[in-house]
Amino acid sequence: MGGVKGEVLYYTTGVATVVVNFPEDRVVCQWCPYCRNEDSLRRWKCLLTGEYLVYPFQGRGNECPVEFPGGEESE
């Protein structure tokens, strides 16, 4: 393996499937275990996508990867 010491020559990509449970059809970021409030910035952030969430109490982020079999439930 050639290259400079510590140089990354390529990445191996994997895909993870996670289960996210929302209480009583309330499918907004607020209830997702991967949504965190960053106190120092006073912003909510998705830990799955890195997206900063403008309305975590009213909806889901634009980059939300969560899919709902049979269609999305709404509050």
Residue pairs with C-beta under 8 A, 6 or more apart in sequence:
1 9
3 9
18 34
18 48
20 32
20 33
20 34
20 66
22 28
22 31
22 32
22 73
23 31
25 73
25 74
25 75
26 75
27 60
27 66
27 68
27 72
27 73
27 74
27 75
28 56
28 57
28 58
28 59
28 60
28 75
29 35
29 44
29 46
29 53
29 55
29 56
29 57
29 59
29 60
29 61
29 64
30 44
30 56
30 57
32 46
32 60
32 66
34 46
34 47
34 48
35 44
35 45
35 46
35 47
35 53
35 56
36 44
36 45
36 47
37 43
37 44
37 45
38 44
38 45
43 52
43 53
44 52
44 53
44 56
45 51
45 52
45 53
46 53
46 61
46 63
46 64
48 64
48 65
49 61
49 63
49 64
49 65
51 61
51 62
51 63
51 64
53 61
60 66
